[in-house]
């Protein structure tokens, strides 16, 4: 009798797979889904580490002054990983920019759309923008760099275009507050430019490395106190 026809279940061969990152044998068929999920989570962690490292460096230097090796060293990951996950340094910078712009757009448009009074909405937009600058100082550096030498890449063009749109939306929130009689009849465009410049200028103090430096906590306190003073002057007498 053929030994392969003996009673009992016939063994199912174990199919080996290969780990995408290491090239070593991975889990058998039964654990493939779990192994794939672990690999996906690992790749996402690596990608996030690289984005965080690049954003930190971009808050200190212009994009052209940063090397792939600098990003990898900051993240504690091999330089090869940058190319695996992003292909080029320009693509990494673009990914950082898109992530920050997405956060900025979501935060500020949520403040614009808040179901509150025009005055509260106007104040809320200012608070949201300040929080953005303190949490993502790369925005301050981007705007200062592009403002000083002009945008040089499509990524920098997009930064300027997106924040120009957000500035115009802030102008509209001021206009609505004026039309509702919540604040004095000021020029919405002029005030939006003044506040936009003031917030960016004060937030930039947190990035300085000299006697003019101001810690982020004190930057926030300074802007809040100045904002309250400004609001007192803008609110018409009852």
Number of C-alpha atoms within 10 A of each C-alpha: 5 5 6 8 9 9 7 7 7 9 6 6 8 10 11 13 15 13 15 12 11 8 9 11 11 17 18 15 14 10 11 17 12 12 17 15 12 12 15 13 12 13 16 13 12 18 19 14 18 27 22 16 19 27 24 17 19 23 17 17 15 15 17 9 10 16 13 19 15 15 26 19 13 15 19 13 15 13 17 12 17 22 14 12 15 17 12 13 19 15 15 22 20 18 17 23 23 15 13 18 17 12 13 22 16 12 16 22 15 15 23 22 11 15 10 12 13 22 20 15 22 25 18 18 23 21 17 17 21 21 16 20 22 20 11 17 22 26 25 23 21 22 17 16 16 17 11 9 8 13 17 9 12 10 18 20 13 16 20 18 12 15 17 12 12 18 18 15 17 28 21 17 23 27 22 19 23 20 13 13 14 18 22 16 15 13 12 19 15 11 15 20 15 11 15 18 12 13 19 20 13 21 29 22 19 21 20 13 9 8 7 9 15 19 12 19 10 14 19 21 11 14 18 15 11 12 16 12 11 11 16 12 12 16 16 12 8 3
